[in-house]
Amino acid sequence: MVPLPNTSPLSPDLIDKLHQLSEKYAAMGQDMTSYLEGLLQADYLTYWDYVHLETLLSLQNPRTAYPDELIFITYHQITELYFKLVKHEIDQIAHHPALEATFFTERMQRINRYFGILEQSFAVMIEGMDKDQFLNFRMALLPSSGFQSAQFRQIEIMSTDFCNLLAPNSPVPDNVSMEVLYDSIYWKQGATELATKQKTLTLKQFEKQYGDSLVRLATEYQSCNLHACWLRLHERGETTDALVTELRDFDQRVNVRWKMAHLRSAVRYLHKSPAAIEATGGTNWQRYLPPIEQQRFFFPELWSDEERGKWGK
């Protein structure tokens, strides 16, 4: 047997870790020795296995031969991954057993950082594709649309009272069900034909796939959305200026700057004087995307009348 290069006794720290492992596995009725044997047999973890690199790089499957479609699909997949991180942070806030301002603020800083990255990176969409290529390959993507991003809709629902997401002048009767309220959610106006008032195929597909789950999510978050969490802290006098700053920043990022970035992209690729090219999936982007048209607020109490009047300008 080849002698071990280091025959010094185990350090107290290592012995302590072994005791902790033993207690952990004993609590589960397991034998630590068997797990250590498995560790000896296991191969080293590699970066490509950890991030499933080959699988990840296989998920970009353009529908046409236009080179810039790869940019389009890859950027949207990156966006959805950041949305997943945003939802992860909101979920931690919403279900924290003893939420306080410091934790709330730190998680909102993370969320704003994610949206900041997305906002800055949207130049990839606005300036990073050939216009003629885009106008050609987009026709192969009908009726799909970024309108159908369920994760963005989930973020909206998780962020505020559901009534703040309703279309303007929507009635809110007492004791109305979430299913009834969902029928008046603002984004449906963005995929309804103005002339016929009929739902576009884009909207019909989206509702069939996600309508029920969005109603369930709205019900779950009715009392623990970000707005409700802030109100509870505010009513207890436990909010801070730092938290308010982050919440206002989040409101602006999602309801103004993120949508303005989309508007700039739509104008660059879809606007054609004197008429506008119909947006992907039939969505009325000229009325749907501008923040000044929507006047959407997650935290309406945090904005003055003057600030609301300038919203989206």
Secondary structure, 3 states (H helix, E strand, C coil): CCCCCCCCCCCHHHHHHHHHHHHHHHHCCCCHHHHHHHHHHCCCCCHHHHCCHHHHHCCCCCCCCCCCHHHHHHHHHHHHHHHHHHHHHHHHHHCCCCCCHHHHHHHHHHHHHHHHHHHHHCHHHHHCCCHHHHHHHHHHCCCCCHHHCHHHHHHHHHHCCHHHHECCCCCCCCCCCHHHHHCCEHHHHHHECCCCCCECHHHHHHHHHHHHHHHHHHHHCCCCCHHHHHHHHHHCCCCCHHHHHHHHHHHHHHHHHHHHHHHHHHHHHHEECCEECCCHHHCCHHHHCCHHHHCCCCCHHHCCHHHHHCCCC
